[in-house]
Amino acid sequence: MTQFFTHHGLPLLFVVVMLESFGIPLPGETALIAFGVLAAEGNYSIAWVIVLAAAAAIVGDNLGYWLIGRLGGRALFERSSWLRRYADRVLPRAERIMRRHGGKTVFFGRFIAILRFTAAWVAGLGRMPWWRFLFWNAAGGIAWAAAVGLVAFYSGKAAADAIQRYGVFAAAAVAALIVIGWLGLRIGKRWFEARL
């Protein structure tokens, strides 16, 4: 299975990130992290991983903007009187938000799990001008792919170097320390909340 990912994985990365950006619940960010780590191991060029992930994010968000937000969403709201009443209440608010904060919503939405695809839908429903959406979407997609890809790349490289230098036991010790730290924080939080 690893052989498949190391030889034919980049098209798979593109498809997974694109479909997640469109709105299908797939692990796009997890795939980007995995391919960043594979790039750190020398299986891929990190530049190609970032370029493909950014392109996939942009394409997927644009599909969501047009098919779900701009064309499909409004047509769906016209199908029943209940949906139409709901749309009459919600859509003017969405249009105001997109006029005032559309660029920020689209850009920063790329970094938040649920907003990663719903921001494109809301931009389409809110009739954010496509050129403006495309600019902020591309900026967010490129920044997201570069940030997540580079963090995974350098973290993967550091982990691989540590394992090579200190062995698997050192990696297990680091993992155990992380788990102990996480448990300590949870217990400390509960203790603090109980005291309030």
Summary of the structure (lengths in Angstrom):
residues: 196
radius of gyration: 20.9
end to end distance: 51.1
largest distance: 66.4
contacts: 647
relative contact order: 0.13
helix: 87%
strand: 0%
